[in-house]
Amino acid sequence: MNLSKIQIVLADQKEILDGLLASETCHRAEEGLVNLDSKLAQVVTGVRRSGKSTLCLNVLRDSGKRFGYVNFDDERLANLTGADLDDVLTAAYKVYGQFTHLFLDEPQNIPEWSLFVNRLLRGGMHVLVTGSNSNLLAGELGTHMTGRYTEIKLLPFSFREYCALKKVDSTSMTLKVRALRSAAFDDYLRDGAFPEVAQGESPRSYVRTLIENIRTKDIERRYKIRYRSALKKLMDYVLNIVPTTPDFDELARLCGFSSRHTSENYVEYMERSFLVNRVSKYSSKPRIRMVGEKLYAVDVSFMSERDNALQGENLGWRMETIVALELLRRTRPLFKDVYYYVDCGHECDFVVCDRRKVESLIQVTYDMSNPKTRKREIGGAVAAARVTGLKEATIITYSELDDIVDPSGVTVHLVPVADWLVS
């Protein structure tokens, strides 16, 4: 592709960019993790349409830094090679003039792009990169840029960010505000947290197109998938049963694979594309933590707002998924870990650890009015507390209830989900 054509594409992109920079956008908590003065590449990863580009643009705009921008997720740039990247840089200078920061949006499908970034860093350029596939780090960057990047992981909107967008107070605890916040949570639980859905796009049509793009662009094309219909079948099945601990032999049988190895690979591709997140089983033994990992969808809309979605309104599973994602948001920047506990018929949804130290236990249930449900949820929380040595646990519910003190001395706090999400 010649220089003049690349310059035309970047000029078109700048026109769109200027409109975005002039518009009001929702700020994200992860913006504070981006260091524009760092000599390391700032790499923002996450599922498609989670707001990675907007996050970077917010940071750059508010900083007043001069920057250039290239969006490689543009069909006109799809056939670029590593040899074209110097022309891309030249075109960026022609369009933007002098700049100190270069923002590369979704470059992972361009051959040798990481070597290009490495060269820019050595020359003193500050570089921001976004990517919709974790292979961005496990492969290209991990090979060529070890120690030369900082990763910032982004999920769709947190409930606090959703409230900010909807102009719902996320701090006051008055009766009126809590009722309005609970109503906002009902929408959040039903429609999910993708920014454009929160701003009015139809969840069903939006998610259907998004899933298709992830499957074709981030999985089929990237991993050269031969069994495309089987991949679609597996993705539909997994997203219909999350949260779940997958049986890879069963997945292989259902999808017609000759071995479980293929089903394991396909689920890993889903994880690398940020469709699902894994939570390991809690144990002091590393080999136990490596088996029985639990999968969670990256957004509750993926559980129901797509073709062949059979899960329906399972509010308990949806609420558990929302809590799992919020825990990942809170713990990742602090380098803490999230596990689940199961043993002897008892289960606790989440165990939060700082290295080997257990910090908190969290159980999630939508409704505790059923005596069997109440007994099971309290029993799981208390069992996990006994094993980990904690004297308290939290059960997150939809509505407010009184705390419980177990005869063993474990205090179980019951917290409404909307309050916990903004705490």
Buried (B, 14 or more C-beta within 10 A) or exposed (E): BEBEEBBEBBEBBBEEBEEBBEEEBBBBBBBEBBEBEEEBBBBBBBBBBBBBBBBBBBBBBEEEBEBBBBBBBBEEBEEBEEEBBEBBBEBBBBBBEEBEBBBBBBBBBBBBBBBBBBEBBEEEBBBBBBBBBBBBBEBBBEEBBEEBBEBBBBBBBBBBBBBBBBEBBBEEEEEEBBEBBBEBBEBBBBBBBBBBBBEEBEBBEBBBEBBEBBBBBBBBEBBEBEBEEBBBBBBBBBBBBBBBBBEBEEBBEBBEBEEBEBBBBBBBBBBBBBBBBEBBBBBEEEEEBEEEBBBBBBBBBBBBBBEEBEBEEBBBBBBBBBBBBBBBBBBBEEEBBBBBBBBEEBBBBBBBBEEEEBEBBBBBBBEBEEEEBBEBBBBBBBBBBBBBEBEBBBBBBBEEBEEBEBEEEBBBBBBBBBBBBBE
